[in-house]
Amino acid sequence: MESSEYERLVKIAQIDQENDIVVGCNLDASCLEDFETKVTLTYELDGDKKVFKKVNLKTGGNYGRANDRIGFNLKLKGDDLLFDRKQIRVRPDAGDDTHIRSKIAYDLINNWGLPSLQETYCELYVNGEYFGLYFLQDSLKGNWIRKTYNLPADEEVETLFYCRKDGVNLAIGDVCINQNDKTANYTEPLEDLLQKIDGAKTIEDLEKFMNVDLLMKNLAIEFLFGSFDHYIIQGHNFYMYQRKDGIWDMILVDFDSEFGNGLFVFTKFILQYDIEDYGYRIKFEDMPKPGKKLLEPAYFNDQTYFKQALRDLMVTGFNPDALFERIEELKEFIAPYVKKTTTLREDGRLPGAINLKGTDTTHTYEDFLAVSNIENTNPMVPSLKSWIQNRFDFACEEYGFDKEEILKEAAEFRGVEYIPKETETIEDEEETDYDYIIETETGTETETEYVTEYETEYETEYETENETEYESDYETEYETEYQTEYQTEYETEYETEYENEGDQDTDAVEDKSEEVEVTGDIEDGENSSNDEENTESTIVEPDNLEDTTEAAAVVVEESTNEEEEESTESPAVSADDAEKSAEENSKKNNDSTTPIKAKKKCYVKHH
């Protein structure tokens, strides 16, 4: 885009969350001024370029506008389509140093066959400047509904409502926005839905007007993901769509704050209550804000349907055996792109950081590499693997599931052999005349060492020749005192620093299709055929916008005199391997849909 337009973008992008959104907009980020212009978009994959003229480029996101790196929305003109889509979003996913949480969430939801968006990685460039790793995502509009629900291409979608603002309980008087500009004032269907929810007492009552199977799985997803940013807690980031048969589907979107990311901060500083252990053990009953009338028949009056949905999701995707493997595959794929996107500019900021008033999301490549660790290093945000393992364990405990049984069924679902976790065997003292057995590894052999009570006491007291003798009680007391003092000091220091400086987030942009072929229960773009009830909604997965072998890049460049008069500038989006990988994934999963290409370059030129 022209330099003057770019300067206008940067000026409008200067957003501070506290002053501009919380105070200035009364928590409603939709009141912020948007930057909007016409550009030419060039999409490139393996040297194959597609050019789209007069593309509408607009700033995108809600609270994400208060980060240093911001997102954009793209809308193609006329009959133009990219990935068989008319509207596409690019998002930096600024709140996640792993660059994986959102991808894992959408992987799972698409694999479960639930209606939701797809996303893949891409790289963004603006006016020749590298903006970093982003996500390339669907935009949930009428075109998406027509393709997902197999509606005629020329049919108007008049019953899609976006519940964007905070505090939507689906109670009488709540407001969600009709997504069709032509029928923006047509709210009667939503008002009728809210009346029916208010009168519902049982699951059977809900089944008369809602897709209960989808509803239960959405509630289970929010519980497993520790989500505060959807219906149960915050009351936003979801759509309500009334299908042609009169049944309503709830569709969740935006998964950048999942798996414990932001949960501690949100509950402590927004809801004003503390949670222990990062929220691993937060109960469903303790999650909802007051006024969630829908949860009375859906959960509190009868948990049978919820528990079944929860267990199904754990078997078919949300379990450590499946997800740990997927995390490592995604990590390997995006590692070179993350290394590039975490290389700071000369001013010490991340690439693409244009909102200098916003939250500084600077992080390092080493922060990303820590995604492989199950240990926690951040007192406010658990590691991704730690959340998955601990939340899985708690769900089993809370609802009486047999953990080993679920893991065994999950292995069968993925088509792999289940190997039970080995348990350490302690022999009885009367049989061995020894207190316990220690196995040690020497080279390639394992030796069994029998330790008597006397030897144990002696070795504990004198481990080395120069070691000072300590009594066990004193050591325990000292360690407890030290740990408590250290933790308190560290947590206080970290919380103070957080309150002063704000949360640091990161962005991600790349695309990968090869990642699709992971374990059978979390493959990209795969629609679950197990859910008979869900098939009633006639959901048809649109062209695959999932993984690709390379990342896409969006570049905005200043136009030249050689450009056509109608286009003067261009941001570029590259999604080279998205197409290849998505196609491979489609074949491997016997997916009849056309894959979305994501590792291409797209150039957008200003008009």
N, C-alpha and C positions, 0 to 999 in steps of 0.2 A: 504494500500500500504506500501511498505517497507519504513523504516525511511529515507533512502537516497533519495527515490523518493519524499517523502513528503517535504523534505528540498528543493528539486529542485522546487517543486510546489510553495512553499512559496517565494523562491528567484525570480521566474519569475513573481509572483503576485505583486511585488512591483512596482506600477504604480502611478505616479502623473499626474493629468489631464493637468495642465498647461505645465509642462516641457516635459512630455513624449507623450502626445497626441496633444495638441494645437501647440506646437513648434516642438517637435521631429518628429511627424507624420504629421504635417501640417493639423491637424483636421481630419485625416483619421485613426481611431483606428484600422483598419484592418492591419496596418503595425506592430502592436505589436507582440512580440514573444508569441507563444502559448505553454502552457504545454500540453503534450499529452502522454498517456500511456495506456496499456492494463490492465483491471481489471476483476474481477469476481463480478457480480451483483446478490445479493440475495434480492428478493422482498417478503415481508411478509405481510399477511393480516389475522388477527384473527388466528394467529398461522400457517396459510398455507403459505409455503415458495416456491418460484420459484427461481431457480438458473440459471444464464446466464453467461457463461464463455467467456473469451476473448472479453469482451465489451470494446469498445474504449471510454476512458474518456478524455475530452479536456476542457480547459478553454473556457468560452463562454461570449458573450456580446460585446458591443462596448464601449461607454463611461462609461458603468457600471463597466468596468475593473478598473476604477479609484476610486471606492468605497472601503471601508475597507472590506466589504463582497462581494464576487464575485460569478458569476454563472458558471455552468458547462453544457457541452453537452455530451449526452450518445448515442452511436450507437451500436446496437446489431449486432452480426455476423450472416451470413447465413440466414436461415429461421426463426431465433428467433424473436419473437414479444412480446412486453409488452403493454397491452391495445390495442392489435392489431396494434401496432406501432413499427417501427424499430428504429426510432430516437426520443429521448425525451430530453427535456431541464429542468434543475432546476435553478430557478432564485430567488435571495433574495429580489427583489423589494425594494432596499435600499432607494429609495427616498420618501417613503410614510410611515409616522408614523402611519397611520390608518390601514395599511395592507389590505385595502379594495378597493382602487381605481381601480386597474387593474382588480380585480375580478368582480366588478360592470360593468366595460366596456365590458369585455368578456361575462358576463351574458347577457347584452343587445344585443350585436351583434349576439350571437348565438340564442337568442330568436327571433330576427328579421329575422332569416333564411338566414343571409348573410354568405358567405364563409369566415371563419377566424379560428383562433386557438381556442382550448379549454384549460382551465387550472383549477387546483384544488390545494389545500394546501397539503404540506407534510413537514416532518421534516428530516433534513440532518445530518448524522454523518460521520465523516472521521477518520479512525484509532481509533475508539472508542470514539472520542471526539464529543460532541454535537455542531453542527454548526448552529442550530436554525431553525426557521420557514422559509420555502421556498415555491415557487410556482412550481408545476409540470406542464409542458406545452408540447403541440405539437411542432414539428419541421416541418416547411413547406418545405418539400422536395418532390421528385417524388412519394414516397409511399403515402404521404398525398394527393397529387393530384389524384392519381389513385383511392383511396378510396372515396374521396370527390366527384369526378366527375364520379364515377362508370365506370372506365376504366379497361380493362383487366389487370390482375396482372403482366403479362410479358411485357406490353407495355412500351416502352421508352417515357419519358416525355421530349420533346426537346424544348418546347416553354414557359418555366417558367423562368422569369427574376426577380432577386432581386435588387431593387433600394435601395442600402444600404448607399452609400456615400451621404453626404450633397449636396444640390444644384441641385437635379434632377427636372427639370421643365417639363419633357416630351417634350422637344424641340429638334429639329434636332441637332445631335452631342452629346446628353446626353448618358451616359453609365450606363447600368444596367447589372448585371452578370447572364449569363445562369447558372442555377443550376444543370445541368447535366454535370458531368465531361467529359463524352464521347463526348459531343457536345458543349464544352465550347466556341469554336470559332464560333459557329453558331449564328450570330447576325442579319442576314437578316430580320427575322420576326419583331424584335424590330425596326430596322431601317425603315421598311415599315410602321409600326405603327406611328412613329414620323412624317413621311412625310404626312400621312393622317391627323394627328392632326393639322399640320401646315396649311393644306388647308381647314379645316372645318370652316364653318361660322355659321351653325345653329345646333340645336338639331337633326334635321333630317339627317344632314350630319354625326353626331357622331353615330347615330343609325345604320349606315351601317357597322360599324366595332367595336363598343364598346357596352358593356352592360350598357346602359344609366341609367336604373333604379338603378343598383348597384352603378354607379358613383355618381348619385345624393344623394343617401343615405350616401355614404362615405363623400361627401362634407358636408352634414347636420350633420353627426357625428362629424367631425372636428370642425364645428361651435358650436355645443351644448357642446362638451367636452372641448372647449377652447384649442384644441390641437395645439401645435407648433411643434410637433415631427413627423409629417407625410408629406403629399403632399403639402398642401396649403402654409405653412410657410417654414419649414426647407427643404422640398423636399427629404425625405428619409423614411425608415421604411415602405415600401410597396412593393408588388410584382405585376408584370403584367403577366397574364397568358392567352395565346391564346388557346381557346377551340377548339374542333374538328370541330365545325361549322365555325371557323374563327373569332368569336367574342372574344374581349378581356375583361377580368375581372380584375379590380383593387382590390387587397386584402391587407387590412391594418393589421399591426402587431405591437406589443410592445405598451402597454398602461399604462406604469408606470408613465408617466408625463401628467396626464389628470385632468380635473375638477379644473383647476386653479393651480395645483401643478407645480411650476417651470415657469409658464407663466410670472409672474412679473419679475423674475430674468432674464429670457431669453430676454425679450423685452428691459429691462433696460441696462443690461450689454453686451449683444451680439448685439442686433439690435440698441441699443443706442437711444431708445425713451421711454417715460414714458406712462403708462396706468393708468387710474383712477379706483378706487374701484376693485382692483384685476383683472380687465379685464372682469367683469360681462357684461359690455355694449360695448365691442369691436365689431364693425360691421364686417360683412364678407368682405366688401369692403376694410377694413383697415388691413386685415390679410395677404393676399398673398404677398410674395416677388415678385419683378419684374421678368418678363419672363415666367409667367404661361400661355402660349398660350391656353391651354385647357380650361381655365376658361372663355375665351371670349364667345364661343358658349354655354358652359355649364351653365354660370351664368350671366355674364354681358350683353349679348345680349338679354337674355330672362330668367326671374326668375320664370316662371310659374311652370316648372318641379321641380325646387329646393324647392319652397314653398310647393308644394304638398308632396314631400318626407319628408321635415322637419316636417310638421304637422302630417303625418302618424307616424313618430318616436316618437313624443311627446305624441300622443294618446296611442301608443302601448308599451310605456316603459319609455321615458324620461319625467317624471313628478314627483313632490315631493310626491304626495299621494302614488305612487307605490314604489319609490326608498327609501323613508325614512323607510318604513317598512322592505324592504330588507336589508338596512344597519343595522338595529337593530338585525335582525336575524343572519346576518354574524358576527356581534360583539359578540353576545352571544355564537356562536359556537367557534370562534377562541380565545376568551378571555383567557382561561387557557394556550393555546399555546403561546400567545403573552406575558403573564406574565412570562413564562419560558424563552422565547427568549430575553426578556429585562432584565433578571437577569444578571448582569455584572460578568465577570470573575474576578479573583484575581488581574489582571493587570488593571482593570477598563474599559475594552473594552467589546463589545458585543460578544456573542458566534460566532465563525466562522470568526471573524475579523482577517484575515491573511495579508491583505495589509496595513501595518502600515504607508505607505507613502500616502495612499489614503484618501479620504474624510471620516472623522469620522462621522458615522451615528448613534451614540449613542442617544437613546431616552428612555423614561420611560413608564411604564405601564399606568401612569396617562395621558401621551400624547395620548396614544391609546384610553383611555376611553373618551377623549374629542370628539371622532367621533360622539357622540350623540348630541353634541352642535351645534346649528345653529349660535351662536355668534362666532365672529372671535377673536382670541387671538394672531395670528402671523401676523405682518404687511406685510409679503410678500406672505404668502400662506393662502387662505381662508379655512374655514372649508368645509368639503365635502358637508354637507347639505346646507350651505350658498351658495355655487356655484350652486348647483342644483336648489334651489329656485329662486335665482336672475337671473340665465341664462334662466330659463323657463319663468320668468316674462318678461325679455327683448326680448326674441324671439317672445312672443305674441305681445308685443308693436311694435317691429320693423317690423313685417310682417302682422300686422293687424288681428291677431287671437283673438277670444273671449276666454279668459282664462277659464271662468266657463264652456263654451261649451266643451272645450278640456278635462277638468277634468271630466265632466259628461260622455263623450264618453269613457274616459280612465277607469272609474269605470265600465261601461257596458262591456268593453273589458275584464276586470278582473273578471267579474261576481259578482260584489259586489254592494251594494246600494250606490248611491251618496248622500252625505249629504252636501248641500250648506254651504259655510262659513257664519256664522251668522254676520249680520251687525247691528251696534248700531243705534238705532232710537232716534233722537232728536226731541222732540215735539216743536211745534211752540209757541213762546212766547205769542202771542195774545190769544191762546187757553188755556194756562196753567197759565199765569200770573207769570211764573217762568222762570228764565234764562236757566236752564237745569236740567236734572234729573240724579242723581247718584244712581246706584244700588250697594248695598253692601251685602256680604254674611255673615250671622251670624249663625254658626252651620250648620244646614241643610236648613235654611230658607233664603230667599232673601228679603231684605228690600229695599224699594224705598224711597230715601231721597230727598225732594224738597229743593232746595237751592235758596234763593233769592239773588238779587244783593247785598243787604246790608250785608247779612250773609257771602257771598263769600268774600267780601272785608274785613270784620272784621276778618274772620278766616285766610285769607291769611296774614294779618298784624300781628295777634297775634296767632300763632299756639300753642305755649306753654308759660307757665308763665315766664320762664327764657330766652326765645328766644329774641335775639336782633332784632330790627326793621330795615328792609332794604327796600329801594325803588326798585321796579321791574326793572327799567332801569339799576340801578347800579349792581344788581345781574346778569342780562343778560350780561352786559359788562365784569364783573369779570369772569364769567364762560367761556365766549368765549375766553378771554385772557389766562385763565389758561389752557383750553383744547388745544389751539393752541401751547402754550409754551411746554406743556407736550408731545403732540404728536410729535412735531418737535424734541424735545430732544430724545425721545424714538426711533423714526424712524432713526435719524442720528446715534444713538448709535448702533442700530441693523444692519443698513447697513454697518457701519464700521466693526462691528464684523463679518458680513457675508463675506466682501471682504477679511478680514484677515484669517478667518478660513475656509470659504467655506460652502457650503450647507450641512446640516446634513440629511442623508437619513436613511431608515431602510429596513429590509428584512422581508420576510414572507414566511413560508412554512407549509402548512397543507392542508388537504383535507376533503371535506364534501359533502355527497350526500343528507343528510336530508335537506340541505338548498335549494335543487332544488324545493321543494314544497313551493314556496312562492306565491306571487300574480301571477295571470295568465300571466302577460305580461313580467315577468322577470325570468321565470323558467329556470334552467340550462339545457343545452342540447336540448332545445326545438326549433325545426325548424318552423318558421312561415309558415303557408300555405296560408296566405292572399295575398302573392305577386305572382301574376300569371306570371308576366314577368320574375321573378327570377327563376321560375321553368324551364324555357327554358334551363338554364345552367346545368340541371340535377345534381344538387348538392345533394350528399348523405352524411348525417352526419356520420362520422366514429364512432367507439365505443366511448361511452361517457366518456370524460376525465373531467367531471365536479365535482360536490360536492360529498363528502363522509362524513360518520359520524365521521371519525377520520382523523388525518393528516398523510401523508406519511413521512418516514424518510430515508435519504440517509446517510449511514455510511461507511467510508473507514477504514478498519482495517488491521493491519499487519498480514500477512499470517503465518501459523504455519507449522511445519514439517509434520503434518498430512494432510495438503492440497495436492491436486493433483499437480503434477509437473508443469502442464501447467498454474496453477493459484496460485499466491503467495500472493495476497492481495485482499481486498474487501471493497468498500464503500457500505453502506447499505441504501436503500430507503424504508421507511415503508409507506403504504397507506392502513390502516386497513379498514376504513369505506367507502373509496371511492367507492369500489365495491358495497357494500350494498346500499348506498345512491343513487348511480347512477342507480342501478337496480330499486329501488323504484321509482325514478324519471321517469325512462323510462316507467314503468308501468302506473304511474299516468298521464303522458303526451301522452300515447299511442304511445310512441316512439319505432319504430321497430329496432333501433340500439342496439348493445350490449354495456352496460355501462362499463366505465373504472373504475377500482378499484384503490383507491388512499390512503387508510390509511394503507398501508403495509410497511414493512421494506425491504430495498434492500441492500444487502451487496456486495461491489465491491472489489475483491481481485486482486492485481497486478500480472501480468504475467511477 
